[in-house]
Amino acid sequence: MSVAQFRRCVALSALAVGDKTWFQKWFGAYARFAFKRMQDGPRSLDDENFAVPISETQVVDFLKSLRDNGTKAWQRLQAARAIELYASVVVKASNVDFKFIIDKLRELSG
């Protein structure tokens, strides 16, 4: 599923208004990060023909890049939750251990 489809899914969800806004922003940032690594990636995040690739290595690398750029742990947690939502609800499958990632970020968030 594309980023545009994920945005529609989030807009219709029961998430809090702030989460709806930030989940879309964080997932868009993750998608741009993931697509930069693809040779034949989409020309636009709104391209309906491209699913966003999800792998544990890529998710962890993205979260580390946020950390290295000064993003606080609670914000990285929100980003991880957005990616987890995409993987579980939209893709309906995941090879990523989000529980470990989210638990660690919760611990770091204090």
Secondary structure, DSSP 8 states (H G I E B T S, - for coil): --HHHHHHHHHTSS--HHHHHHHHHHHHHHHHHHHHT-TT--SSTT-TT------HHHHHHHHHHHHHTT--HHHHHHHHHHHHHIIIIIS----S-HHHHHHHHHHHH-
